[in-house]
């Protein structure tokens, strides 16, 4: 291992290289390494035509020059292969404008592909992605026309023992940019202050075994033999260069400048100190989803509104359900907002690839996920809309492998004026546009696959609940106080099936005090 300065990084990268970048959303981004390449390119001395490979693109949900937003430069960047670009808004918009080709691959596949590359395997064969945007019969993982024009075959439809599968071919990784907390003098890396375990090890092994290089950004270098062997996540053999980061490039996460030890397992804090969600439409819908929880369940929570399920469960004193995030934390209370992906008081923090082994195999009991568009057949789009190409993240892995799926979202988009009082919902002004459309722009969740797999699927909003049937979407519950024709059917581009026994949602959902459902 060699310690270098950040201004030396660009000289180690060649034009046309493929670089794997660690991190997940708000956490673990090797910001100084990315910045060094960008500054060198802007000075006219850096590499160009680079391919960046990552999982959940790092960023703070803005166009700020942090995380993967830094690589939103056509010419320097030739291609992006990622699972999710929503956190790095600038990059997502650049892709949406067709300025950089981008391929979006399910997150679990990205993690397992790093393993396959490290192991010298030809690629990953998986059921994940059938009938969705990943399927070559649909978009074939192409996020924009530039990717289609590029012509790279990122996924193939194959037959394995009579079963349709998707095959994601392996490719060499020329460099891995990763971040750790400490490196010892020999290059062993530990992740003590990081909120997630991530797939840094898998990326390092993929680069090393491809004949590439591994560059790690760290907080400090410590004496050799002072890191406990079990705390060493990446052995020195797989680390070529180490950069001691400037503090401004090495915050624990983008949500706060402060180090939060309760996100790493270093300390535990009383969860009754966590603030409850504000009493608004988000909390109302989330409360209805929480009513689906059953004792002993292990469930996954997606980004956005679903992340609030943990906060409501904590407020209601529900302690017999285990919450899991695709980023690795199991147990505890997930952080909402920009800080999503970490959990307060997690019981364990799994590696990303291990988490998706568990998910893909059907280990979850239930998942709560978001939705941007829903069509009459029950297909869901979260990956491409309004000119933004966000990608699926772990959505496809999770939604196709979990027996009970709850989509949790606001009924309409845009600004609304809605009041909940005395157990009833009053909709004064509705948002535009509608989310229930005749045909989704892109299929991230396939209703056909769900029906064939025998999944139970609910669509939960602040004013109505639907379930998936073989004939399409069926309305099963409406909020007390709403008008069926005006507030629900009038805000949909199609007329759903309506259950013969259409019910009112539980009135406790629409009162500000606790629901008291822990003993139900």
C-alpha positions in Angstrom: 0.0 0.0 0.0 1.2 3.5 -0.8 -0.1 6.7 0.8 -0.7 9.4 -1.8 -2.1 12.9 -2.1 -5.4 13.4 -3.9 -3.7 15.4 -6.7 -2.0 12.1 -7.7 -5.1 10.1 -8.2 -6.0 11.2 -11.8 -2.6 10.0 -13.0 -3.5 6.5 -11.9 -6.6 6.4 -14.0 -6.6 6.0 -17.8 -9.1 7.3 -20.3 -11.7 4.7 -21.1 -11.4 3.0 -17.6 -14.3 1.5 -15.8 -14.4 2.7 -12.1 -16.5 1.1 -9.4 -17.5 3.7 -6.7 -18.6 2.8 -3.2 -21.2 4.5 -1.1 -25.0 4.5 -0.7 -27.1 7.6 -0.9 -26.0 9.9 1.9 -23.3 7.7 3.2 -19.8 6.4 2.5 -19.0 8.3 -0.6 -15.2 8.7 -1.5 -15.8 12.4 -2.3 -12.2 13.5 -2.3 -11.3 10.8 -4.9 -14.1 11.8 -7.2 -13.3 15.5 -6.8 -9.7 14.8 -7.7 -10.5 13.2 -11.0 -13.0 16.0 -11.8 -10.6 18.8 -11.0 -7.9 17.1 -13.1 -10.3 16.8 -16.1 -11.4 20.4 -15.8 -7.7 21.4 -15.8 -7.2 19.5 -19.0 -4.9 16.9 -17.6 -7.4 14.3 -16.4 -8.8 11.1 -18.0 -11.9 11.1 -20.1 -14.5 8.7 -21.4 -14.8 7.0 -18.1 -17.5 4.5 -17.1 -18.7 4.8 -13.6 -20.3 1.8 -11.8 -22.2 2.2 -8.5 -25.2 1.0 -6.5 -27.3 3.8 -5.0 -25.6 6.9 -6.4 -24.4 9.1 -3.6 -25.9 12.6 -3.0 -28.2 14.6 -0.8 -31.2 14.7 -3.1 -30.1 18.0 -4.6 -27.9 19.2 -7.5 -25.1 20.2 -5.1 -21.6 19.3 -6.2 -21.2 16.3 -3.9 -21.3 12.6 -4.4 -22.0 11.2 -7.9 -23.3 14.7 -9.0 -19.6 15.4 -9.6 -19.4 13.1 -12.6 -22.3 14.8 -14.5 -19.8 15.9 -17.2 -20.3 14.6 -20.7 -16.9 13.8 -22.2 -15.3 13.0 -18.9 -18.1 10.5 -18.4 -18.8 8.1 -21.2 -21.4 6.0 -19.4 -23.0 5.3 -16.0 -24.0 1.9 -14.8 -26.0 2.2 -11.5 -29.0 1.0 -9.6 -30.3 4.4 -8.5 -29.7 8.1 -9.4 -32.4 9.8 -7.3 -30.0 11.0 -4.6 -27.7 12.5 -7.1 -30.3 14.8 -8.8 -27.9 16.6 -11.1 -26.6 13.3 -12.6 -30.2 12.0 -12.9 -31.2 15.1 -14.8 -28.1 14.9 -17.1 -29.1 11.3 -17.9 -32.7 12.4 -18.4 -31.5 15.0 -21.0 -29.8 12.2 -22.9 -26.4 13.8 -22.4 -24.8 10.7 -20.8 -25.7 7.1 -21.6 -26.9 5.3 -18.5 -27.9 1.7 -17.7 -29.9 1.0 -14.6 -29.5 -2.4 -13.0 -31.3 -3.8 -9.9 -29.2 -3.1 -6.8 -28.9 -6.7 -5.7 -27.6 -7.6 -9.2 -25.0 -4.8 -9.0 -23.7 -6.3 -5.7 -23.8 -9.9 -7.0 -22.1 -8.8 -10.2 -19.2 -7.4 -8.2 -18.9 -10.8 -6.6 -19.1 -12.6 -10.0 -16.4 -10.3 -11.5 -14.2 -11.0 -8.4 -14.7 -14.7 -8.8 -14.0 -14.8 -12.5 -17.5 -15.8 -13.3 -19.2 -15.0 -16.7 -21.9 -12.9 -15.0 -25.1 -13.2 -12.9 -28.1 -15.3 -13.9 -31.2 -14.2 -11.9 -35.0 -14.2 -11.9 -34.8 -10.5 -10.8 -36.1 -8.2 -13.5 -38.3 -10.4 -15.5 -41.2 -8.4 -17.1 -39.7 -5.1 -15.8 -37.5 -2.4 -17.3 -34.6 -4.8 -16.9 -36.1 -7.3 -19.3 -34.6 -7.0 -22.9 -38.2 -7.3 -24.1 -38.8 -4.0 -22.5 -36.0 -1.5 -21.9 -33.1 -3.9 -21.3 -31.8 -1.7 -18.4 -31.4 1.2 -20.8 -32.3 4.4 -18.9 -32.2 6.7 -22.0 -32.0 6.8 -25.7 -28.2 7.4 -25.5 -27.8 4.0 -23.8 -29.9 2.3 -26.5 -27.8 4.0 -29.2 -24.6 2.9 -27.4 -25.7 -0.7 -28.1 -24.0 -2.3 -25.1 -25.7 -5.6 -24.2 -26.0 -5.2 -20.4 -28.5 -8.0 -20.0 -29.8 -11.0 -21.9 -32.9 -13.2 -21.7 -31.9 -16.8 -21.2 -33.4 -20.2 -20.4 -32.1 -22.1 -17.3 -33.6 -25.5 -16.9 -36.9 -24.4 -18.5 -37.1 -21.2 -16.5 -36.8 -17.7 -17.9 -33.9 -15.8 -16.4 -32.0 -12.7 -17.1 -28.2 -12.9 -17.5 -26.1 -9.8 -16.6 -22.6 -10.3 -18.2 -19.5 -9.5 -16.2 -17.0 -6.9 -17.3 -13.6 -5.8 -15.9 -13.2 -3.2 -13.2 -10.1 -1.1 -13.8 -10.3 0.9 -10.5 -12.3 0.9 -7.3 -12.8 4.1 -5.4 -13.9 3.3 -1.8 -14.0 4.9 1.6 -13.2 3.6 5.0 -12.6 5.1 8.4 -9.1 3.9 9.3 -6.2 2.4 7.3 -3.2 1.0 9.2 0.3 1.6 8.0 0.1 -1.6 5.8 -3.3 -0.7 4.2 -5.8 -2.8 6.2 -9.1 -1.0 6.3 -11.7 -0.7 9.0 -15.1 0.9 8.8 -15.7 2.0 12.5 -17.4 5.3 11.8 -19.3 4.3 8.7 -23.1 3.9 9.1 -23.1 1.1 6.5 -21.1 -1.9 5.5 -21.9 -1.6 1.8 -20.2 -3.5 -1.0 -16.8 -1.9 -0.8 -15.2 -5.3 -0.2 -16.9 -6.8 -3.3 -15.7 -3.8 -5.4 -12.2 -4.0 -4.1 -12.0 -7.7 -5.0 -13.6 -7.1 -8.4 -11.0 -4.5 -9.2 -8.0 -6.4 -7.8 -9.0 -9.7 -9.6 -9.5 -7.7 -12.8 -5.9 -6.5 -12.6 -7.1 -3.1 -11.6 -6.2 -0.8 -8.7 -8.0 0.0 -5.4 -7.8 3.5 -3.9 -9.2 4.1 -0.5 -10.1 7.4 1.2 -9.8 7.3 5.0 -10.2 9.5 8.0 -6.8 8.6 9.5 -3.9 6.2 9.2 -3.1 4.3 12.4 -0.2 2.1 13.5 0.1 -1.4 12.1 -1.3 -4.2 14.3 -3.6 -1.8 16.1 -6.8 -2.7 14.2 -8.5 -5.8 15.6 -8.6 -8.5 12.9 -12.4 -8.8 13.0 -12.7 -5.0 12.5 -10.6 -5.2 9.3 -13.2 -5.3 6.4 -10.7 -5.2 3.6 -7.2 -6.7 3.8 -4.1 -4.8 2.8 -3.5 -7.2 -0.1 -6.5 -5.7 -1.9 -5.6 -2.0 -1.3 -3.1 -0.3 -3.6 -3.3 3.4 -2.5 -4.7 5.3 0.5 -5.6 9.0 0.6 -6.1 10.7 4.0 -9.2 12.8 3.3 -9.7 16.4 4.2 -12.5 16.8 6.8 -14.8 18.6 4.4 -14.7 15.5 2.1 -15.3 13.0 4.9 -18.5 13.7 6.8 -20.3 10.5 8.1 -23.2 11.5 5.8 -24.8 14.4 4.0 -27.7 14.7 6.4 -25.7 16.2 9.2 -22.1 17.4 9.8 -22.1 15.7 13.2 -20.9 12.1 13.8 -23.8 10.0 15.0 -22.5 7.1 16.9 -26.0 5.5 17.3 -25.9 4.8 13.5 -22.8 2.7 13.7 -23.7 0.6 16.8 -21.0 2.3 18.9 -23.7 3.5 21.3 -27.5 2.9 21.8 -29.9 5.8 22.5 -33.4 5.7 24.0 -35.8 5.5 21.1 -38.5 7.4 23.0 -36.3 10.5 22.3 -36.9 10.2 18.6 -39.4 12.7 17.4 -42.7 11.4 16.0 -43.7 12.1 12.4 -45.8 15.3 12.0 -49.5 14.6 11.7 -50.0 15.0 7.9 -51.0 13.0 4.9 -47.8 11.1 4.9 -48.3 9.9 8.5 -51.9 9.1 7.8 -51.0 6.7 4.9 -48.1 5.3 6.9 -50.4 4.5 9.8 -52.6 2.4 7.5 -49.5 0.5 6.3 -48.4 -0.1 9.9 -51.7 -1.9 10.4 -50.5 -4.6 8.1 -47.6 -5.5 10.5 -47.9 -8.8 12.3 -45.9 -10.2 15.2 -42.6 -11.8 14.3 -42.4 -10.3 10.8 -39.2 -9.1 9.2 -40.0 -6.4 6.8 -38.2 -4.1 4.4 -38.7 -0.4 4.1 -38.1 1.6 1.0 -37.0 5.2 0.6 -39.5 8.1 0.9 -42.8 7.7 2.6 -42.2 4.0 3.5 -39.2 4.9 5.6 -41.7 6.5 8.1 -43.2 3.1 8.9 -40.4 2.6 11.4 -41.1 5.9 13.1 -44.8 5.2 13.4 -44.2 1.7 14.7 -41.8 3.1 17.3 -44.4 5.7 18.3 -47.1 3.0 18.7 -44.8 0.8 20.8 -44.7 -2.0 18.2 -41.5 -3.9 19.1 -42.2 -7.4 17.8 -41.5 -6.6 14.1 -38.0 -6.4 12.7 -37.3 -3.6 10.2 -34.7 -4.2 7.5 -33.2 -1.8 5.0 -31.7 -2.9 1.6 -28.6 -0.9 2.7 -27.9 -3.5 5.4 -29.2 -2.4 8.8 -31.5 -4.9 10.5 -33.5 -3.9 13.6 -33.6 -0.4 15.1 -35.4 2.6 13.8 -34.6 3.7 10.2 -33.6 7.3 9.6 -36.0 9.1 7.3 -35.3 11.9 4.8 -31.8 12.6 3.4 -30.3 10.3 6.1 -32.3 7.3 4.8 -30.3 4.0 4.6 -29.0 4.1 8.2 -30.8 3.0 11.3 -30.7 4.2 14.9 -29.8 1.3 17.3 -29.5 -1.3 14.5 -29.1 -4.9 15.8 -26.8 -5.7 12.9 -25.5 -4.1 9.8 -25.1 -6.6 7.0 -23.1 -6.3 3.9 -25.2 -5.3 0.9 -24.5 -8.4 -1.1 -25.5 -10.6 1.9 -28.7 -8.6 2.4 -29.7 -9.3 -1.2 -28.9 -13.0 -0.8 -31.5 -12.9 2.0 -34.0 -10.8 0.0 -33.8 -12.6 -3.4 -34.3 -15.9 -1.7 -37.7 -14.8 -0.3 -36.5 -14.3 3.3 -38.7 -11.2 3.9 -42.3 -11.4 5.1 -43.4 -8.0 3.8 -42.0 -4.9 2.2 -43.3 -1.3 2.1 -42.2 0.5 -1.0 -43.1 3.8 -2.7 -44.8 4.5 -6.1 -44.7 7.3 -8.6 -47.1 5.9 -11.2 -49.7 3.1 -11.0 -51.7 1.8 -13.9 -55.0 -0.1 -14.2 -53.3 -3.5 -14.2 -51.3 -2.7 -11.0 -47.9 -2.1 -12.6 -45.8 0.5 -10.7 -43.2 2.9 -12.0 -40.6 4.5 -9.7 -37.6 4.5 -12.1 -38.3 7.0 -14.9 -40.8 10.0 -14.9 -41.0 13.7 -15.6 -37.7 13.7 -17.4 -35.8 12.2 -14.6 -34.1 8.8 -14.9 -33.8 7.6 -11.3 -33.4 3.8 -11.8 -34.9 1.1 -9.6 -32.5 0.8 -6.7 -33.3 -2.4 -4.8 -37.0 -2.1 -5.7 -37.1 -4.9 -8.3 -35.2 -7.4 -6.1 -37.4 -6.7 -3.2 -40.8 -6.4 -4.9 -40.3 -9.6 -6.9 -39.1 -11.7 -4.0 -41.4 -10.8 -1.1 -44.7 -12.6 -0.5 -46.5 -9.5 0.7 -45.9 -6.1 -0.9 -47.4 -2.8 0.3 -47.0 0.3 -1.9 -47.2 3.4 0.1 -47.7 6.8 -1.5 -49.7 10.0 -1.7 -52.8 9.7 -3.9 -51.9 12.6 -6.1 -48.8 14.5 -6.9 -48.2 18.2 -6.2 -49.5 20.5 -3.5 -52.7 19.5 -1.7 -54.8 21.0 1.1 -56.0 18.1 3.2 -57.1 18.1 6.8 -57.7 15.1 9.1 -59.9 15.8 12.1 -62.2 13.9 14.4 -61.6 10.6 12.5 -62.4 12.0 9.1 -60.5 13.3 6.0 -61.4 16.6 4.4 -59.8 17.2 0.9 -60.1 21.0 0.2 -57.7 21.1 -2.8 -56.2 18.3 -4.7 -52.7 18.0 -6.3 -51.9 17.5 -9.9 -51.0 15.5 -11.9 -52.7 12.2 -11.1 -50.5 9.2 -10.2 -53.1 6.6 -11.3 -52.5 6.5 -15.1 -53.7 4.3 -17.9 -50.1 3.0 -18.7 -47.0 3.6 -16.6 -44.0 5.2 -18.4 -41.8 2.4 -17.2 -42.5 -0.9 -15.5 -40.5 -1.2 -12.3 -43.0 -3.5 -10.7 -44.7 -6.1 -12.9 -48.2 -6.9 -11.9 -48.1 -9.9 -14.2 -45.1 -11.3 -12.4 -46.8 -10.8 -9.0 -49.9 -12.6 -10.1 -47.9 -15.5 -11.5 -45.9 -15.6 -8.3 -48.9 -15.5 -6.0 -47.9 -12.4 -4.2 -50.3 -10.3 -2.0 -50.1 -6.7 -3.1 -51.7 -3.6 -1.5 -51.6 0.0 -2.7 -52.1 2.3 0.3 -52.7 6.1 0.2 -54.0 8.7 2.6 -57.6 8.3 1.2 -57.9 4.9 -0.3 -56.6 1.4 -0.3 -56.4 -0.9 -3.4 -55.4 -4.5 -3.9 -54.0 -6.4 -6.9 -56.3 -8.9 -8.6 -55.8 -10.9 -11.8 -58.1 -8.4 -13.5 -56.3 -5.3 -12.3 -56.5 -2.8 -9.5 -59.5 -3.1 -7.0 -60.6 -0.4 -4.6 -61.2 -2.0 -1.2 -61.2 0.9 1.4 -61.8 4.7 1.4 -61.2 7.3 4.1 -64.2 8.5 6.1 -65.3 11.9 4.9 -64.1 11.6 1.3 -66.4 11.5 -1.8 -65.9 8.4 -3.8 -66.6 10.0 -7.2 -64.9 13.4 -6.7 -61.9 12.6 -4.4 -61.0 9.2 -5.7 -62.4 8.1 -9.1 -62.3 11.7 -10.3 -58.5 11.8 -9.6 -57.7 8.7 -11.6 -57.1 8.3 -15.3 -59.1 5.0 -15.3 -61.9 3.4 -13.3 -60.7 0.6 -11.1 -62.6 -2.4 -10.0 -64.6 -1.7 -6.8 -65.0 -4.3 -4.1 -68.5 -5.4 -3.3 -67.7 -4.9 0.4 -66.0 -1.5 0.1 -65.0 -0.5 3.6 -64.1 2.7 5.4 -60.5 3.0 6.6 -60.0 2.8 10.4 -61.0 6.2 11.9 -58.1 6.0 14.4 -55.8 6.8 11.4 -57.3 10.2 11.1 -56.9 11.4 14.7 -53.7 13.1 15.9 -53.3 11.0 19.1 -51.7 7.6 19.1 -53.8 4.8 17.5 -53.1 2.3 20.2 -52.8 -0.6 17.8 -50.0 -2.4 19.5 -52.5 -4.5 21.5 -54.9 -5.1 18.6 
